[in-house]
């Protein structure tokens, strides 16, 4: 299957999942143009029987930002997950009165049709008892996965630098942590510290024997790139010693043609059994400020486009993104 490039224009932080109904669902950050008041104000959803069909599928608004207070600005990086028999959306949001007071929030669908059924606000993600640190600072990009009957969330939070934290959840109440988190990875290599010291945008890929967490690093311009940490599938995932971090980026601008700043991805298997990475990247012309929508603050340049690429595997079963 040859996927168009870009796959869906002006949709950053793309997330694709196959639901229990065998349909594929797509959501992403709705862009802002030049400033915070011209977008980042809704959560959108597409549905299709195939991954390729998402490119032209109708885009439905399932939730809109508040006019003021919490959940009113910088609606970022929604992810739709089917957990414990219900649909949920994790997303990040700021406040009109403090647009950088970004925290993770949760929506729940009242039915089994996430496109047409009503969504209700659960509220801010909650830390477990005795955890006085989680979600107290700039925090976003929450993802969720299951392994060996346990459910986990991973998110980015700034404590010194934007780092990734992981904790367990109860699938019946996925908006609450049931453990204190571990620090999964923090920026330490040069490629993670260009413009800003950042690890964010975690995405989980499970193979027969390992759990991979790919993440995005550095600023959100052409310098954006991806790294990875991994652990054995049967290890204690809440023991940081179970995890290994790769010292080199897994995907960066130099690995691609006419693209810059690949990152904030998701993984999905298409209807033909192909393992795909769905990610965003800018046109290479962004380097020269010629992308057609250039803004000095990359967050307000909507030229981050959703793209699709085949994931290959080496002889040891290690996923290769390049």
VMD Tcl script that draws the C-alpha trace (Angstrom):
set ca {
  {0.00 0.00 0.00}
  {1.40 3.38 -1.02}
  {0.27 6.08 1.36}
  {0.13 9.71 0.21}
  {2.79 12.02 1.59}
  {1.64 14.02 3.42}
  {-1.10 11.68 4.61}
  {-3.27 14.38 6.24}
  {-2.03 17.99 5.95}
  {-1.79 20.25 9.00}
  {-2.49 17.53 11.55}
  {0.30 17.22 14.11}
  {0.62 14.61 16.87}
  {-1.33 12.04 14.82}
  {-2.86 9.07 16.61}
  {-4.44 6.09 14.83}
  {-6.03 3.08 16.53}
  {-8.07 0.10 15.38}
  {-11.17 -0.32 17.50}
  {-13.02 -3.48 18.57}
  {-15.51 -2.71 15.81}
  {-12.68 -3.24 13.25}
  {-12.77 0.43 12.21}
  {-9.72 2.68 12.27}
  {-9.89 6.00 14.12}
  {-7.67 9.05 13.64}
  {-7.24 12.09 15.84}
  {-4.57 14.78 16.05}
  {-3.90 18.30 17.24}
  {-6.05 20.81 15.37}
  {-3.53 23.53 14.42}
  {-3.18 27.15 15.44}
  {-2.17 29.80 12.93}
  {0.40 32.40 14.04}
  {-0.87 32.69 17.64}
  {-2.61 30.89 20.48}
  {-6.02 32.42 19.75}
  {-6.37 31.07 16.21}
  {-6.71 27.33 16.81}
  {-5.78 24.51 19.23}
  {-9.42 24.70 20.28}
  {-11.05 21.34 19.49}
  {-10.73 17.57 19.34}
  {-11.47 15.98 15.98}
  {-12.02 12.38 14.95}
  {-12.09 10.43 11.69}
  {-13.33 6.88 11.06}
  {-12.62 4.44 8.23}
  {-12.61 0.73 7.40}
  {-9.00 1.14 6.22}
  {-6.02 3.24 7.22}
  {-5.78 4.76 3.73}
  {-9.45 5.75 3.99}
  {-8.69 8.03 6.93}
  {-7.00 10.47 4.55}
  {-10.34 11.45 2.99}
  {-12.72 10.53 5.80}
  {-15.08 13.12 7.23}
  {-13.58 14.92 10.22}
  {-16.00 15.30 13.12}
  {-15.59 17.64 16.09}
  {-16.28 15.57 19.21}
  {-15.38 18.26 21.77}
  {-14.63 22.01 21.83}
  {-12.51 24.04 24.21}
  {-14.08 26.02 27.04}
  {-14.34 29.79 26.63}
  {-12.34 30.38 29.79}
  {-10.75 28.58 32.73}
  {-9.34 25.07 32.45}
  {-9.45 23.31 29.09}
  {-9.73 26.59 27.19}
  {-6.37 26.98 25.40}
  {-3.66 24.84 23.78}
  {-5.77 21.73 23.24}
  {-2.95 19.37 22.30}
  {-2.14 15.82 21.30}
  {-5.42 13.94 21.83}
  {-5.22 10.15 21.87}
  {-8.25 7.84 21.69}
  {-8.02 4.56 23.60}
  {-10.41 1.67 24.18}
  {-9.88 0.72 27.83}
  {-11.96 -1.63 29.95}
  {-14.74 -1.78 27.35}
  {-15.07 2.00 26.94}
  {-13.65 4.73 24.73}
  {-11.53 7.48 26.31}
  {-9.61 10.46 24.99}
  {-6.50 11.72 26.77}
  {-5.49 15.26 25.84}
  {-3.60 18.26 27.19}
  {-4.98 21.74 27.74}
  {-4.09 25.11 29.22}
  {-6.17 27.95 30.62}
  {-7.20 31.24 29.06}
  {-5.79 33.03 32.09}
  {-2.51 31.05 31.88}
  {-2.12 29.40 28.49}
  {1.03 27.54 29.59}
  {-0.61 25.90 32.58}
  {-0.80 22.70 30.55}
  {-2.18 19.58 32.22}
  {-3.58 16.21 31.00}
  {-7.36 15.74 30.91}
  {-9.70 12.88 30.06}
  {-12.95 12.53 28.11}
  {-15.18 9.43 28.16}
  {-17.62 8.31 25.49}
  {-21.09 7.43 26.74}
  {-21.53 4.81 24.01}
  {-19.61 2.52 21.69}
  {-19.63 4.80 18.63}
  {-16.97 7.44 19.34}
  {-17.83 9.48 16.24}
  {-21.56 9.85 16.91}
  {-22.10 9.20 20.61}
  {-21.80 11.83 23.33}
  {-18.50 12.58 25.06}
  {-18.37 13.73 28.68}
  {-15.58 15.42 30.60}
  {-13.98 13.33 33.34}
  {-11.56 16.12 34.26}
  {-7.87 16.33 35.05}
  {-5.74 13.23 35.39}
  {-5.39 12.31 39.06}
  {-2.29 11.19 40.96}
  {-2.36 8.33 43.45}
  {-2.50 8.92 47.20}
  {0.81 10.19 48.52}
  {2.02 11.36 45.11}
  {2.38 15.13 45.45}
  {4.45 15.62 42.28}
  {2.57 14.22 39.28}
  {0.59 16.72 37.20}
  {1.75 19.67 39.31}
  {3.87 21.15 36.50}
  {3.60 21.52 32.71}
  {2.47 18.02 31.70}
  {1.06 16.57 28.50}
  {1.18 13.85 25.81}
  {-0.37 11.02 27.80}
  {-0.53 7.59 26.20}
  {-1.78 4.24 27.52}
  {-0.90 0.58 26.97}
  {-1.53 -2.88 28.41}
  {1.00 -5.63 29.06}
  {0.54 -8.96 30.83}
  {-2.79 -7.85 32.27}
  {-1.52 -4.58 33.70}
  {-2.34 -1.12 32.33}
  {0.09 1.77 32.22}
  {0.15 5.43 31.23}
  {3.19 7.42 30.11}
  {3.31 11.21 29.90}
  {5.72 14.12 29.68}
  {6.17 16.53 32.56}
  {8.66 19.32 33.22}
  {10.65 18.79 36.38}
  {13.89 20.54 35.46}
  {13.41 19.38 31.86}
  {10.56 17.77 29.97}
  {10.91 14.09 30.85}
  {8.78 10.96 30.53}
  {7.09 9.37 33.54}
  {5.21 6.07 33.74}
  {2.67 4.73 36.24}
  {0.01 2.04 36.53}
  {-3.73 2.64 36.20}
  {-6.92 0.69 36.87}
  {-8.65 0.14 33.49}
  {-12.02 0.75 35.17}
  {-10.88 4.24 36.19}
  {-8.09 5.12 33.74}
  {-8.06 8.76 34.83}
  {-6.42 7.80 38.15}
  {-2.89 6.58 38.80}
  {-2.69 3.59 41.16}
  {1.08 3.77 41.63}
  {3.72 6.40 42.05}
  {5.50 7.00 38.73}
  {8.98 6.11 37.61}
  {11.15 8.49 35.59}
  {11.40 6.60 32.31}
  {13.71 8.91 30.35}
  {15.04 12.46 30.50}
  {17.00 14.54 27.95}
  {20.69 13.73 28.19}
  {22.15 13.42 24.66}
  {22.87 16.36 22.35}
  {20.10 15.38 19.94}
  {17.56 15.65 22.78}
  {18.57 19.18 23.73}
  {18.39 21.31 20.56}
  {16.55 24.58 21.35}
  {14.94 22.93 24.37}
  {15.71 19.95 26.62}
  {12.74 17.75 25.79}
  {11.48 14.18 25.93}
  {7.77 14.03 25.05}
  {5.20 12.34 22.82}
  {5.60 8.71 23.98}
  {4.33 5.96 21.66}
  {4.34 2.26 22.51}
  {5.14 -0.57 20.11}
  {4.92 -4.16 21.36}
  {6.75 -7.01 19.63}
  {6.80 -10.70 20.49}
  {9.33 -10.22 23.26}
  {9.81 -6.51 23.92}
  {8.06 -3.27 24.78}
  {9.40 -0.24 22.89}
  {8.61 3.32 23.88}
  {9.51 5.77 21.13}
  {9.52 9.44 22.10}
  {10.15 12.86 20.60}
  {13.03 15.12 21.53}
  {14.28 18.74 21.24}
  {12.24 21.70 19.96}
  {9.23 21.35 17.68}
  {10.86 22.80 14.57}
  {13.06 21.03 12.03}
  {15.26 19.83 14.92}
  {12.51 17.53 16.26}
  {13.54 13.86 16.27}
  {12.73 10.52 17.89}
  {14.47 8.26 20.39}
  {13.55 5.00 22.09}
  {13.71 3.02 25.31}
  {12.86 -0.67 25.53}
  {12.32 -3.51 27.99}
  {11.67 -7.24 27.91}
  {7.95 -7.99 27.76}
  {8.02 -10.14 30.91}
  {10.16 -7.75 32.96}
  {8.90 -5.60 35.82}
  {8.09 -2.52 33.79}
  {7.89 -0.35 36.91}
  {11.54 -1.12 37.69}
  {13.64 1.44 35.84}
  {16.47 -1.11 35.66}
  {14.31 -3.11 33.25}
  {14.63 -0.38 30.63}
  {17.45 0.40 28.18}
  {17.78 3.70 26.34}
  {19.30 3.91 22.88}
  {22.03 6.57 22.64}
  {21.23 7.44 19.01}
  {18.02 8.88 17.53}
  {15.62 6.37 16.00}
  {14.40 8.82 13.33}
  {15.59 12.30 12.40}
  {15.52 14.74 9.51}
  {18.59 13.24 7.82}
  {16.80 9.88 7.54}
  {14.01 11.31 5.37}
  {13.56 12.94 1.97}
  {12.02 16.43 1.79}
  {10.86 16.22 5.41}
  {12.08 17.89 8.57}
  {11.48 17.36 12.26}
  {9.81 13.92 12.41}
  {8.13 13.12 15.70}
  {5.12 12.63 17.96}
  {3.91 9.42 16.43}
  {1.66 6.43 16.92}
  {1.84 2.85 15.66}
  {-0.89 0.81 13.98}
  {-1.19 -2.37 11.89}
  {-3.13 -1.70 8.69}
  {-5.77 -3.92 7.09}
  {-3.06 -5.74 5.12}
  {-1.01 -6.63 8.20}
  {1.64 -3.95 7.71}
  {3.14 -2.36 10.82}
  {2.99 1.40 10.29}
  {4.33 4.45 12.05}
  {2.07 7.49 11.79}
  {4.03 10.64 12.61}
  {4.21 14.32 11.80}
  {6.97 16.16 9.97}
  {7.36 19.49 8.27}
  {8.33 20.04 4.63}
  {12.08 20.53 4.30}
  {11.34 24.07 3.10}
  {10.55 24.97 6.73}
  {14.33 25.18 7.21}
  {14.40 28.13 4.80}
  {11.17 29.68 6.11}
  {9.50 28.81 2.80}
  {6.89 26.31 3.95}
  {4.08 28.74 3.12}
  {2.91 29.28 6.69}
  {6.15 30.06 8.51}
  {6.00 31.45 12.04}
  {9.00 32.22 14.24}
  {7.33 30.19 17.00}
  {7.07 26.68 15.46}
  {4.04 25.77 17.56}
  {1.99 28.28 15.56}
  {3.24 27.19 12.14}
  {0.65 24.63 10.97}
  {2.99 23.00 8.43}
  {3.35 19.88 10.61}
  {1.65 17.24 8.46}
  {0.59 13.70 9.40}
  {2.59 11.10 7.46}
  {2.70 7.31 7.25}
  {5.73 5.08 6.92}
  {6.27 1.32 6.94}
  {8.11 -0.09 9.96}
  {10.58 -2.84 9.14}
  {12.29 -5.28 11.49}
  {15.84 -6.59 11.56}
  {16.82 -10.24 12.07}
  {16.53 -9.85 15.85}
  {13.00 -8.44 15.56}
  {14.04 -4.88 16.39}
  {11.80 -2.25 14.75}
  {13.53 0.04 12.25}
  {11.95 3.41 11.49}
  {14.51 4.82 9.05}
}
mol new
graphics top color blue
foreach p $ca { graphics top sphere $p radius 0.5 }
foreach p [lrange $ca 0 end-1] q [lrange $ca 1 end] { graphics top cylinder $p $q radius 0.2 }
display resetview
